[in-house]
Amino acid sequence: MKVSYNWLKKFVDFDLSPRELASLLTSVGIEAFVVVNGRFWTNVITVRVLDICKHPNADKLSLCKVSDGIKEYLIVCGAKNIAVDQIVALAKVGAILPGDFKIKKSKIRGIESEGIICSQKELGLECDSEGILVLDKGTKIGNPLEEVLDKLDSVIEIEVATNRGDCLSHLGVAREIGAKLRKIVSLPEIKTLNIPMLNCVEVKSNLCLRYIGSTISNVKIGPSPKWIVEALQKNGIKAINNIVDITNYIMIEMGQPLHAFDMAKLSSKQVVVRNAFDLEKIIALDDKKYELDSETLIIADVQKPIAIAGIMGGKYTSIDEDTSTIFLESAVFNAESVRRTSKRLNLSSDASYRFERGVDYKMAEFAMSRAISLIVDIAGGKVEAKEDLQNIKYENSKIILRVERVTKILGYTIEKNEIAEILRHLGIDLQPMGEILLCTIPSWRNDLKVEVDLIEEIARIKGYDSIMLSLKEKKSVNKMYCPNSSFLSAIVEEFRSKLKGLGFSEALNCSFSEIKELNKFDLKYYYKISNPISKENEVLRPSLLPCLYKNLMLNIKKGAETITLFEHGKIFNELGERKTFAIIAYGKVWPEWWMWAEQKIEPRYDFYFGGGIIKNILPSDEFIIDKNAIPKYYYHSGKNASVVYKGKIVGQFGILRPSITENVKGEVFYFEINLDLVDEFYVCKTPFYKMYSKFPVVKRDISIIADKTLKFSKIEKVIESIMKSGGVLKEYSLFSVYTDENKVGKNNIGYSFRLSYQNNVRTLTDEEVNKDMNVLLDKFNSDLGVKLREKSNNGVS
């Protein structure tokens, strides 16, 4: 939507440039930018030329004495068309002209000039001009130049949130400016007329909340005044005739759509607001025929539809040059009904755009009076009658606001008086009750429903930059501290922190999928969108995989050789909405290095490397990687595993099936964990830092033999329990696995570990290392029946 800078100033007094105004509107939540800037200067006023004489030191220059009605100025001027008694534009000292040209007091050929008399080129009004700008003789002097130039205006384009239908007018935008600047907004004056009551409207549907109709006779159809035509043009609306133009003018001024019917074209004097009959048809003003149904609200005479309520009028009753009596409509229709009808008929208009977002119940009457006043003045009509039918009795909603709650929610102290001032400038009536304010919501703010809505309004008008974190509340990005936090938030932050450290990037996708994409992964959908915005968004996603896989393929097509992504989002399955975390990885683990060229080392993301990542990011020992009894269809049958938390499978990872990734060169690793399956609380430990030991590491290699049926994770648990017991074993790594029965025996398996021992305060002795290693071997034997492998004939253990 576009708004006029000068038009806004008629509602509220402000002293901001168009760019400053656009910035102010953006700060209160209305995205705005200047599309036409009509004012290219500051501090330029109108003055009268009192006297002209020749410059004593220059043949082509004149000395001009000019006056703004209060003060006289001496100006050096070189224009040939200047004359005594002209009204001209003076850029005073301190003025800024186009090109950031600042006017300074300067001497020209020895005589000081107190500004410059401007040409249209210097003002940026024309690309080229001869001589100075000469204004009409009746122009008042001493006024800012922008106030006396008719065409001079700036147009600001705004983007309004769907719940802020009240801002779809100049009045609505002016209210936001007034609230921010703490200024009073004034409404245009209207004439009070004594109008007889009309009795020819019948409302037969609850979808019409209020309907006001007026009959105006003896109107003279013709072109609109220049000021209305220009106002409509700035908003991208074509002028048609004075009656239609006035209804459009009121709509962009007050936000209330109106419609005028030619009374002579009605089959009766009776107007009926009703639901259409199935298969009933109407030819609208766009010359297209529309087939209606019983859910469509229409305006009709006794025989046929004459308008689709809230969307578009009918062609049959349109205003033309022969119209002399009109029936003027100002109504409030059900927003959902207008939205459904507009979508079903694929028909939208400026009126439906406003009705869909909700119009002001009380504005309907004021807009009608304003329109009648303009029609009488411009088209010379006579108001015969008026009727106001209200299907519901409107009552302003009331919300209780706790002052202490404002401070608690916003995180900073704001005084009760300031809260009251902000709310009053938003049009909210207040009744103080101690530390509680009883707020009566104005009829135009149908988006304010609960206490937190009012708190958001206070934050919005006060300024979001006022919300500051104290130093105590700021967290270091390198730390994660979450006392009394649920597992959900804690694990997500830990996942994010670790994965970013491993070079992963975060993806953010919409919560929708295409059925065709789900079929590829054998995924079932449970929630289908009744009105999808596109084919690709027809169902709610049951997994994060389809979207992440699309991200992967897009990056591969763009030439990326390595893609590592993670996402935290919602999925929708048979149990409802669930929070999920997922990882997808493909390509080389690290970039090529010239030192590895001969060795042809090229590790890629595979099942084992991906499993190492999962083990690294899992936040505690309570998470166990185990065999996958029932793997998802999309996993490779021999390359997948599960993540178990307290006996429950909460996630799976592995390589995607080759049949799915046939267009990809190499394997694709995928991991997904359903966080809602973990119902325990998880409290993170505050991370701490310690110095590395400066004493040497003692390394020992051991080989053990275990039963093939023994899970390797149990062996790891024994080693880790020794490490946590306070001994000197700091690290371990598996470097060999033996499966040859001739070496390890039948139904056995052999593992070789490298153990690293270190003390933080002194150098270790062999006795200390042997003692700690024997403790480990004894625990292997007693807990698992695992024994040290005997030396072979060649002496190697």
N, C-alpha and C positions, 0 to 999 in steps of 0.2 A: 504494500500500500504506500502511496505517496501523500505527503502532507506539505502544505505551503507555510513557509517561514512567517510571512506577513499575516497570514490567516490565524496562525497560532497566537500571534501578539495581540489579536483582537480579544482573545479569551483571557490571557494572563500577561502581565507586564514583566518582561525580563530584558536584560541587557547582555545577551550572549551572541557571539557570531554564529553563523550557521554551523560551522564545524564544532564549535564549543557546545552548541545545542545537541548535535548528533552524539557527541561524546557523553553528555549528560544523560540522554535517553538510553544509550547503551549501558551506562552504569546502573540504571534502575531496571534492567532486564529487557529493554526494547532495542533490539539490534537496529542501528540506524547509520546511514551515511548520506552525504550530500551528493545528489546526482546533477543538480543544476545550481550553480552558485551565482546569484544575481548581484551580490555585493562584493566588490573587489577592493574595497578601501575602508579606512577608518578616519574619522574626524574631518569629513568634508561637509561644508555647510553652504546654504544659499545666501548670497549677498547682493546688494544693489550697487551699481557703479555710480558714484557721486561726481567724480571729476576725472578728466584725462589731460595730461600734459606731456610734452616731449621730454625724453630722457636727455639730460644735459651732456652726457658723454657717449651717446650712441644714437645713430640716425634711425635705426630700425626698432628701437625699444621705446615704450611709453611708461610713464608713471601714472598708476591708477589709484585713486582713493575709493575704497569700497566700504560698505557698512552692513553689519548684520542686524541693525536696529538698536544695538546697544553700544557697540564698539566700532571704531573705524580702523582700517588697515591700509598700509601703503604697500602696493604691489608693483613690482617690475614685470611688464608684460610685453611680449613680442607679437601678439595676434593682431591681424589686420582688421578683423570683423568686430572688434570691441567698440562699444559706444556708450555714451552717458545714458543712464536710466535703465540699462539692461539688468536682468536678473541672471547671475552667473554662479558657477560652482567654485568655491574657494577651498583649497586644501591648506589648512592652517599649519603653523609650525608644530611638528609632532605627528602630523598625519602620515599614514602609510598607504601608498598607491600600489597598483599591481606590479609584480616583480619585486616585492619587498623593498620598494623605493621609499625611504623615509624623508619627509620634508624637514629641512633644517633652516634656521635663520641664516641668511647668507647675503653677502654684498655682491651686486652685479654692476660692474663698471662704476664702483665707488659708492653706490647707494644700496642701503639695506632693504631687502624685500622680506615681508612678513608672511610669506606663503606663495602659492602659485594659483593662478586662475586656470582651471583645467579644461582640456578638450575631451571629446568623447574617447579618443584613442588613449589618452593618459588615464582615463577612468576605466579602461578595459571594456567599454560598451561597444566599440567598433574597432575593426582592424586598422582603419585609416580614417582620418578626418581632417578637414581644412578649418582652421580657426578654433575658437573656444566654443564650449557648449553654452548656448543661449536658451534660457528657460522662458516659459510663458510669463507675460507681464503681470498676471494675477497671482503668481507664485509667492507665497509668504517667505519672507527672509528670516534668517537666523535658525532655520530648521535643518536637521540632517538631510543630506541630499537624497538618501534612500527613501525618505518618507514622502518625497514630492514626485518621484518618478513612478508613473503608473505601472509600467511593465517590470519594474525592478523587484525581483523576488527570488528567493532560493527555494528549491524543492528538495525535500529530504525523504528518502525511501526508508521505510521501517519494516521490520519483520516481527510479527506479534505471535506470542505463544498461543496455542489452541484454546487455552482456558482463559485468555484475556480478550474476549470479544468486546469488552468495554473500551478497548484502545483502538478500535477500528473506526475512528472518527477524529476530527480535529479537536472536538470537545474532550474526548477521552485522553488524547495525547497531552492536551493542555492541563488536564487534571494531574497527570504524572509530573509535569514540569512544576506545577504549583506546589505539589507535595514535596518535591525535592528542594525547591527554593523557598518553601514556607510562604507562598504567595496565594492570594485569594483569586479564584477563577470566577469570572463573570459571564453570565449567559446573555445572549442578544435580547433586546427589548422586543416585546410583541404587543400588538394592539388588543385591547380587551373588547370583544364584540358580544352583543346580546344575540344569541343564536337560538332559534326555536328547536325543540327536540324532534328528532326524526323517528319514525316508527316503520321502517321498511327493511330492517336487517334481522335475519334469523340465524342463530348459531346452533347447529345440530351435531357438533362434534366436540369432544373433550380435548382434541388436539389443538383447538384454538383457545388460548387462554384469555385473550382480550381482543375486541374488535371495535374500532372507532370508525364511523363512516360519516362523511359530510357531503351535502349536495350544494354545488356552487353554480349559479346560472349566469348568463350574459358574459361569459368569458370571451376574450378576443384572442384567438390563437395567432401567434406570430413569433418572430425571432426573439431570443432572450437578450437582455442587456449585456453589454460588453463584459462587465465585471463577473457575471455568472458564467458566460462562455469561457473566459480565461480561467476561472476557478476550476471548471470541469476539465478543461484541456490539461491543466497541470496534474490532474489525477487520472489522465488517460481516458476520459469519458467524452464521447462525441456529443456535441449539442444537437438537439432535434427540434424542439419548439419550447416556448416558454413554460408550458405546464409540465411537460416531461422533465425539462431541465431543472425546474424548481424541486421536483421530487428527488432527483439525483443529487441536487445541491444539499438538500436537507439530510440525505443519507450520509454524505461524506462530511457534513458539518456536525450533525448530532448523533450519527450512528443508527438512526431509525429508518429502515426502508419504507417507502410509501409507494402507492400505485394509484393511478387515475384512470377511470373508465369513462367512455363516452355514454352518457345516460340515454341518448337517443337510440343507441344501438342495442340496448337491453330489451329483451322481449317483454319485460314487465318492470314495474318500479320496485319489485321485491328482489333483494340480494340475499342469497342463502350461502352460509358457510357449512359445508358438509363433506363427508367422505364420498369419493367418486364411486360409481357403479362399475363392476367388472366389465372390461372391454369398452368403456366409455372413452371417447376420443376428443382431442382438442388440438387446434392449430395455434401454436404459440407465436410470439413476436419474432422469433427467428425463422418463421415461415415453414417450420417442420411440424409434422403431425405426430402426436404422442398418444400411445394407448395407455389408459389408466387402469388402476385396480382399486379394490375396496379399502386398501391401506393408504391411498393417496388423498390428502386433504386438498379440496378445491374451493374456489369461489364460483358461484353459479347464479344465473337467474332462474326463473321457473322452468326453463326448457333445456338449458345446456350449460356446460362449464364456461366460465369467462376468464379464469386464471388458475394456474397451479400455485396453491398457497405458498407464499414465502420464496418462490423461485422465479416465475415468469408469468406475465399476463398473456391473455389470448389476443390473437391478431384481430378477431372480429370486433372487439370493443376498444380498439386502440384510438388514441387521440390524433385527429388530423385537422386540416385547415377549416373544415366545415363544422367542427365541434363548437357547441355553444353552452352546453350544460355538462358538467362533469360530476362524477361520484368519486370522492377522494377517500382512500383507505389507509389507515394506520393501525397495524395489528401486532399481536404477539402470538407466534405459533410455536408449537412444541419443537424443540431443537432436534431431537432424535428423529421425529417424523420427517422434517425437512431434509435431514441428512440421508435418510433411507431413500426417500423419493428421488433426491438429486442423483444418488448413486445408481438407482435402478433405471432411471430414464437417461442416465449419462448426460445430464443437463445441469449446468451450474451458472450462477450469475453473481453480480455484486451483492444482490439482496440475499441470496441463499448462503453466501459466504458469511454473512453476519448472523442470519437466523440460526445457522448450524452451530454457532458458537454462543448463542444466547444473547438476546437483546434486553434492554432495560424496560421492565414492565411499566414504570411510571413515565418514561420518556415518550411513550406512544402518544400521550395526550399533549405534551409540550410540543413535540414535533408536528402534530396536526395543527396546533394553533400557529406555530411559526410558518408552516406552509400556507395556511389560509391567509395570514397577514401578507406574505409575499405575493400570492396570487392576486389578492385584491389590489395591491399596489401596482403590480406589473401587468396583469391581464385584465384588470378592471372588472372583476367578477363581483357577484353578490351572493353571500352565504344564505341559503334558503333554510337549511336544517342540519342538525348534527345528532348522532346517536352513539352512545358508549356502552357496549355490552361486555360485562366482565364475568367470564365463566368461573373464575376462582377469585376469592377475596384475598388480595395480596397483603402479607404482613412481613415487615422487615425482620430478618432473623437476628437473634441476639446470641452473643458469645461472651463467656466470662473469661477475662484475662487476668492471670496472677502476675503481679509485678515481679516477684522473686523468680518466677518461672522464666521470665525474659532473660534475666541475668544468667540463670543456670544453663539455658539452652544456648545462648550466644557466646558465653564464656567471657564476657566483660560487663562491667557495671554501666548501666544506663539509668539515669534518674527518672522518677515517675513523671515529673513535669515534661520532660522531653518525650517520653513515650506518649503522653497525652497529646502533645503538640503534633507529633508525627501522625497519629491516628486521626486527629481532627482535620488536618490538612488532606487526609485521604478521604474525607467525607464521612467519617465514622463518628456517630454521636456517642458521647461517653457519660456514664453515670458512676462517679467514684463511690466505692464502698470500702473504705479503709485501704488495705493493700490489694484490693481487687477492683478491676474496672469492668463494668457491665457495658459492653460495646454493641451498639445497634448498627448493623451493617447496611450501607446504602443499597438501593435497588439495583444499581448498575454493577455491583461486585458479587455476582453469583458464584465466584470461585472461592470466596471466603466462607469456610464451613466450620472449622474447629480452631481451638486456641493456637495451635502451632502455625496456622496460616497467618494469624495476626503477628506472631513473632517473626515470621519470615518477612512480612511487610515492613516491620520495624528495621530489620537488618538491611533490607533492600534500600529503604530511603535513608537510613543512617549512613549506609555505605559499607559494602563488603570489606573494604580495606580497613575498617575499624576492628574487624575480627582478627586479633593477633594472638599467637601462642606466646605464653610466658617462657622465659628461659628454662624454667624447671620442667615445662611440658614438652620441650623440643627433644626429639630423639635423634641420636646419631644414626646415619644410614648404615653404618657398619655393625650396629648392634640390633638385637631383637630381644626385647624384654616385654613379656606379656603375663604378668602375674594375674591370677584369677581369671584367665582368659580361657575360652573354650578351645577344644582341639581344633575346630574348624578354622578359626582365625589364626591360631598359632602355627598349625602345619602349613597353611597356605603361605604365610610369611617366610617360614623356613624353606619351603620348596622354592619360592621366588628368589630368596637370597642366594641359595646354593646354586640354582640353575643359572642365574645371571653370572655368578662367579665362574661357571663352566662354559660361558659364552652363548647361552641360549637367549632367545628373544621372546618377548611376550606377544601373543596374538590376541586380538579382540574381534570376535565374530558375532553376528546376530543370532538369535535363538531359533532360527527357522531353517528348514531344509526342504529339498525337493525329493519327492517320493522316488524318482528315478535314481537319485544318489544313494538313498537308503537301501534300495534293492541290491546295489553293488556290494554292500557289506552284509546283506541278509539281516538288516535291522528292521524292526517293526515300529510303526508310528502309532501313537495312542490319541493324539489330539490334532485334528485337522482344522485349518483356519477357514472360517466361513467366507471371509472376504479378503483373500491374500492380495498383497500389493503387486505380486508377480508370481510367475510359475515357480521360480526358485525359492519362494517363501510360503509354500502351501501347507506345511505341517510344522509342529514344534519338534525340535530335534530330540531324539532319544539317546544321543551320544555326541561327544565332542569330535569324534573321528571324521565324519563327512566334511565338516568345515575345515578342520586342520589338514585333511588330505587335499582339499581344493587349494588351500594356501601353499602346500608343498608343490603341487603340480604347477601352479602359477609361477612360483619362484624358479622351478626347473625350466619352464618355457622361457623365462627371462634370462637363462644362462647360468643360474646359480649352481654350483657344484656341491655345496654343503648347505643343508637347511636344518636348523635346530630350533624348534618352537615349543612353547608351552602355553597353555590356556587354563584359566580358572573361570568356570561359568556354570550355568544351570542346564540340566537336561530334564526331559519330561517322559517318564515311563509309566508302567501300569500302576505304580505306587504314588504317582503325582510328581511334584517338582522336587528335584534333588540337586545338591551342589557337588560338583565334580572337578577334578584336576586331571589334566592330560599332558602328555609329552609326545612329540613326533620328531624323529631324527633320521637324517639320510646323508650319505656322502662320506667324505674323508674326515677322519677324527681331527687331524691337524694339517696345516698346509705343507706342501712339498718343501724339502730342504735339500740343498745341493750335496750335503754330506751323505744323504741316504740314496743318492742316485744309483750307485753301483749295487747296493744291497736290495734295491727295489722294495723298500719298506713303504707300504701304503695302507695302514690300518683304517678300516671303515667302520661305520656304526653297524654292528651286528648284534646278535642275541647276547653274547658274552660282554661286549663293551657296554651295551645298553643296560644289562643287568647290573654291571658295576656302578653305573650312574644311579640306578634305582636304590641300590644298597647304600650309596653315599648320601642320598637325600632323605632317606627314611629317618625320622627324628628320634627313634628310640629302639631299644632291643625288643620291645614288645611287638614290633613288626617283623615278621618272618617271611622270607622268600621260600616258597615250597612248590611242589609239583602241582600242575593244574589238572584237576580231575575233570572239569567240564569247561574246556576252553571255548571262548567265543568263536563263532564261525570264521571271522576274518583273520584269525591267527594261523600261522604255519603249524601244522600238526606236531612237528617235532621240535619246534623252537618257541616255546611259550612257558610261562610260569605264573604263579599266583602270589599275591601279597596277603598274608594272613595277619589279622590283628585280634588278639585275645580269642583265638579259636574260630574267627569268622573270616571268610574270604571277602576282602574289601576292595581288591583291585587285581588286574591282570596286566601282564606285559609280554611282549614277544615280537616276532617278525611277522609282518602281514603276508597273507597268502600270495604266492607267485602269480596266481590267476588274477588277483586284484591289481598287482603292481607290474603287470606284463609290459606296460609302456615305460617303465622306469628301469634304468640300468643300475642294478644293485638292489640290496635289501633295504626295506623301510622298517624302522623300529617304532613301536607304539606302546604307550603305557597310559592306563586310565584307572583312577581310583575314585570310588564313590565315597565322599567324605561323610555323607549322612549315615552311612552304615556304621560309623564309629560313634558310639553314643557315650563314651567316657570323656571325662575332662582331662585335658592335657595341659600341664603348666610348664612353660619353658624355663630353663635355668638362665640366670643372668650370665652372659658370656664374660670370661675373664682372660687376661693375657699373662703369660709367664715367659721368662727368658729361656732360650735354648741353653742346654748344658754345654759348657766348654770342655768337658772331659770326654775322652775317647769312647767310641762304641765298641763293644765286644760282640762278635758275631759267631754263632754256632749253627751248624746244620744237623738236623736229625731226620731220620727216616723211620716211619712207623707203619705197622700193618694192622688193618682193621677188617672187620667183616663187611662184605659188599653191601649188605642190607642196611648198614649203619649210615644215617644221614650225615653228610659232611658238616651241616650246620651245627650238629651236636659237638663235633670235634672243635669247631671254631669257638663255641660257647665256653668250652673248658679252657682254651688258651686265653680268651678274653677275661674269664673269671680270675685267672692268675695275674693278668696285667692289672686288673682293678684291685687286687688284694694288697697292693702297696709294695710289691717286689720290684725287682730291677728290670724285668722284661718289659720293653717299651714298644716293640714292633714285631710283626711276623709277616711272612709271605710264603705262599705255596709255589715251588718252582718245578715240581715233577710229580707225575702220577704213574704208578706201576700197576699194570693189569696182567702181566705175564705170570701164569700160574706156576711156571717152573721156578720163578724167583720169589713169589709171595705166597704160594700155596693155593689150593683149591678154595673157591668161594671167598677169596680174600682180595684186598686191594691195598696198594701201598702209596703213601703220601710222603713227600720230602719237603720239609719246612726250613726256612732260614730265619733264625731268631736273633733279634738285636737286643743287647743288654746295655744299660747305661745308668750311671749315678749322677745326680745333679751337683754333688758337692765334692766328689773325689773320684780318683781312678779305681775301677773295680779290680779285684784279684780273681785268679782262676777259681779259688775255693768258693768265693761268693757266687760266681756264675754257675759253677757246678751244683751248688746247693739249690739255687733257684730252679735250675733245669731239672734236677731230680724231683723236686716238688711237682713240676708239670708232668713228668713221666709217671710218677706214682698216681696222680689224679687220673691220667689217661687210663691206667690199668684198673684202678678201683671203680671208676664211674662208668667206663665204656668197654673195658676188656681189651683196650688197645695197647699193643706192646711195641717196644723198640725193635726195629728190624735188625736181625743178626748180620754180622759181616759176611760178605761172600768170599770166595776163594782168592779173589784178587785184592782183598783187603779194603774194598770200597763199601761203605755203609750207606 
